[in-house]
Amino acid sequence: MRTFFARLPLLAAAIAAAPICLTSAYAQDGLRQQAEWNRALQQALDQARAELRSDKPNEVAWGAFRAAEYRLFNLMPDLTAKLAAPPTGDDREVYAVRAALLDSAVRLDAAVPASVVRSYWNDFPVQSAILFAKATGARDGVLLDLLTSATECRWFALANLLVQWRPSGLAVSANGLVLNILTPIHLNLVVTVSEQGNAGSGGGAGGGVGDGIGINPAGFPPRATYRFESGPSAGVAVLSTGPRVLYYSRTVSYGWQFAVSEVYIGGPTGAERLRYVQAYAFPEHEPLDQVRQLGERYESARWEDDDALRRRIDDLRADMLQHYRDFLATLVARGRLTAADSQSLAQPAIDVRIVDARMDKSRPLPAIK
């Protein structure tokens, strides 16, 4: 018994030292894992750098893929250089390597010269719109130039960026932002005709999706495809905010053949163009219903005869035109539009649509131009 009690201090000391031994073992294990990770990371860095500097499309694509997967920010100069001068090959290889380079740039949040991003705009509008947000160089001028001919989601992507930034010195120039947003503009007038003259007609929005098949050449990494989306849903992210919030999705395909599609949302309508001008010129104001009605107006007319209907439509057209010109005058007064540009915008097309809600349609409505 005395021997047992005599050993108690030694046992207590051993128990007290055990956590230290365990901690030391865990620390050593952690150091080994860190060393292994560092070696793997260095190998990935060396391999990706060599691939990005290759002249073979598939090797460059793999280099871009590894750079994004391992978050190799040190390779940003190589990635940017390859974006500016991608390797040559057959059409499918060139498309695949450009897609890989863009995807890597997006995932690494790269700052790419706007002139380089522009070269990808036609084929890869979603990735380009994401990269334009951090693009360097003459970004505003590039976006303004692209806005002139853009439609559908592409227009909203560009307009959101420009309105958000409010580029200085461009609003009242010959190629100013307001002028570009409003060119071309069509005002829409919808007149519902009935015997009582009190039938109404509301607006509507439409959209669609076009489908196709994509091919990823052999020897290339998984393909990431991007698509504009018409609204929020699972797996969809916000691309940009503005009078119309724009969304996008990213899908990775591992097969050599995969589905591709494009969303069509229409626009921009005249009303949407005017809302963007308001967001730029009057950012301190909430969206105004009267601004929307400048570009899209719904009215009713009582059916009497052809001449009476034509007079009613002429009066509505004149009223719309006057309110629109008053809005232009306000822009000039606020320094957001030059007087010369205002004159060039002063004769917008007014598209008239007649909705026949009469009970008796035995006599056709007159043609309205």
N, C-alpha and C positions, 0 to 999 in steps of 0.2 A: 504493500500500500504506500509506504513511504517513497518507494521508487516511482510509482505513478505520479504522486504529487510533485516529486522532484522534477519530473519531465514536463509538467504543465507550462512553465515559462517558455520552454523551447517550442512546445506545440502552439502556444499563442503567438509566438514570434513568426512561426511558419505560416499560420493562418493570416496574420497581418501582412505578410510579404506576398501572399498569393495574388491579390489584386494587382500589385505592381508588376508581377510576372505576366499576368494575363494582359494588362494594358500594354506592356512592352511587346507581347506577341502580336496583339492587334495592330499596334503601330508599325511593326515590321511588315506585317501583311499588307497594310495600307500603303506603305512605301513601295513594296514590290508591285502592287497593282498600279500605283501611280507611274512607276518606271515603265511598266509594260504599256500603259496607255500612252505615255510620252513617246515611246519607241514606235507604237502603231501610228500615232499622229504624225510623227516625223516621216515615217514611210509613206503615209497617205499624202503628206505635203510634197515630198520629193516626186512621187509618182504623178500626182495631179499637175505639178508644175511642168514636168517633162511632157505630159500629154497635152497641156494647153499650148506648149511651144512647138508641138508637132504640126506638120502640114497635112496630116491625114484627118478627114472629117470625123471618122468614128473615134479616133484617139482624142481629138479635141473635145468631142462630146462627152466622153468619159471623164476627161479632166474637169470639165465644167460640172458634171454630175458629182464627182468626188468633192470638189470645192464647196458645193452647197451642202452635201451630206455631212461633212466634217466641220463645217463652218470655218473654212480656211480663208479668213479675211486677209492674210498676208498675200494671197494670190490675186487680190483685186486689180493690181496693175496689169497682170497677164490676162485676166478675164476681160478687162476694158479694151486692151489692145486687140484681142481676138474678136471682140464684138465689132470693132471698127474695121477689121480686115479678116473675115472668116475664111477658112480654106475652101478651095474649089473642089468640085466633084460633079456627079450627076445630080439632077434636080432633086431627087428624094434625099440624097445625102446632104446636099446644101441646106434644104429645108430642115432636116433633122438636127443638124449641128447648130443652125441658127436658133431653133427652138430650145435646144439644151443650153446654149449660152444665155439666152434671155431668161430662162427659168432660173438659172444660177444667179444671175444679176438681181432678179426680183427677190429671191430667197435670202440673198446676202445684203439686201437693201443698198445696192450700189448706186453711187452718184456717177452717171454716165453723161457725156456731152450730149446736149439736145440734138445736135446735128447727126450724131450716131443713132440715137433713138429714132429719129425721124425716118431713117432708112429701113426700119422694121415696121413702121406704122401700117402699111397696106396689108401685110400678111399677119401681123401679130398686134392688133390694136389694143387688146386688154393689157398685155405685158407692157406695151409701150406707154399706155396711159398711166400705169403704176410707176414706171421709171421716170416719166416726165415730172412727177411730183418732186423728185430730188435732182432733176437734170441740171447740168451746169452749162455755162455759155449763154448764147442768145436764145433763151427758152421762150420768152414772150413772143418774139417775132415768129418763131417756128410754129407755135400754137395758133397764132392769129392767121397765119398763112394756111394752115391745115383746116381751120374752122370754116373758111369760105366755101369749101366744097364738101364738107362733112355732112352726113345725115345720120338718122337713127341714133343708136347708142354712142357712136363715135362723136357725134356733135355734142351730146350731153357731157361726155367725158372731158372734152376739151373746154367747153364752156364752164363747167364746174371749176376747173383749175384756174382759168382766167378770172372769173368773177371772185373766186376766193382770194387770189393774190392781189387783185386790183392793180394791175401794172401801171406804174407812174409814167406820165408822158405819152401814153398811147391813146388815152380816151379822146383827145381832141385833135389827134394827128390825122393825116390823110388816110391812114389805115387803122383808125381807132377802133377800140373794142366795141363801142356802141354801134358804130357803122357796120362792123363785121357781123355782129349778132343780128342786126335787123335786115341784113342783105342775104337772100331776098326775103321779103315778108309778104304773106297773104293774110288778109283779114277775112274772117269767116262769118257770114250772116245766114242764119237758118230761120226761115219764116214758115210757120204752120198756118195753113189756110182752112177755115171752117165757116159754116153758116153763122155761128154765133160770134166768131172772132176772139174766142177766149181759150182755144185749145193750145196747149203748150207742147214743147218738144225739148227733151234734154239731150245733152251730149253723151258720147260714149267713147270708150277707148278699146283698141284692139291690139292684137299681137299675134305672133306666130313663131314657129321653129322650123328651120330648114335642116335636113339631115344629110349625112354623107358618110364616107368611109375614109379613114386615114391609114397610111402604111408607114411603119417604122422599119427602115432597112436592117438587115442582119448585121450584128456586130455593134449595135448602138445601145446605149443605156435606156431604161424605161422612159417613155415619152410623157411629159406633162402638157396637157392641153388646158387652155383657159377659155372661158366663155362669158360674155356679158349675160346678166340675168335680169328679168323684168321686175323682180321684187324679192323681198326677204324670204328665206326658207332654210331648211336644215342643210348645212354644209356650204352655205353661201355667205360671202363676206362683203362688207361695204368697200366699194372702190373709191368713191368720192361723194361728197355732200354738196348740196346746192338747192336751188328751187326744185330740182328733181334728183333725188338720191339715186345713185347708180350702184349696182351690185355686180359681183362676178363670182365664178366658181373655178376651181382648179382640180383636174382629174388626172391621175397617173395611170397609164396603160402599160402593161407588161408584155402584151402580145405583139406580134408583128403587124396585126390588123386590128383596128379599133374604130369605134363610132365617133364621128365629129358632128357638131351641129352649131347653128347660129340662131340667136334669138332676134326677132324683129318686133320693135315696139312702135314704129312710126315716128313721125316728127322730125324736126321740131315744128309745131304749129305756130301760127302767128301769135296766139295767146302765150305760148311757152317762151317765145323769143322776147316778148314784152316783159314777162315776169323776170327773165334773166337781166334785162336792162334795169328794171327796178331794183333788183338785188345788188347790182353794181353801182348804180347812180344814187340810190337812196337806201343804203344799208341800215340806216337807223330806224326805218319804218317797217312795220309788219306788212306782209303781203296784202295788197289792196284789191278788193273785188272789182273796183272800177277799172283797174289796170288790166285784169283778166278780160273784162267785157270789151275793152278796146279791140282785142284781137279775136274774140269769139262771142257772138251775141245771138241770143235766141228770142225771137219775137213772134207775135201772132197777128193775123190779119183777117178781117171779116170779108167773106166773099160777096162781092156785088157784081163786078164785071171785070173784063181784062184791063181797062184803063185805070180803074180804081186800084187794082192790085199793083199795077206798074207804078202809080203815084206813091202808094204806100212804101214800096221797096225803094224808090228813089229817095224818099224822105229819110228812110232808115239808113241808107247808104251815106247820105249827106251828113247825117248826125254822127255816124261812126267816124267819118273822115274828119269832121271838125274836132271831135274829142281826141283823135289820134294826133292831129296837127298841134293841138294845145299841149299834148304830152311832149311832143318834139320841142316845142317852144320852151317848156319847163327845163328840158335837158340842156338846151342852149344857154338858158339863164343860169343854170347851175354849173356851167363850164364842162359839161360832160359830152357835148356835141358842138361842132362848129356850125355856123349859120349855113355855110356852103353844103356841108353834109346833110343838114336838115332839109335843104331844098331838094337834094338828090333822093331823099326818102319820102318826100311829101306826096307822092302819087302811088300809094300801095295798091296792089290788086285786091279787090273785094269779091270774094267768091260767094255766090248766093246759092243756097239750096232750098227748094220749096218742098214742104211736106204737105201732101193733100190729105186733110182730115175731114173732108166734106162727106156728108151722108149721101148727097146726090152728086155723082161723078159723071153724069151723062154728058156734060160739057167739059171738055178738057181745059186745063189751066194753060195760060199763054206761056210761051217760051221766054225765059228771062236770061239776059246775058249780063 
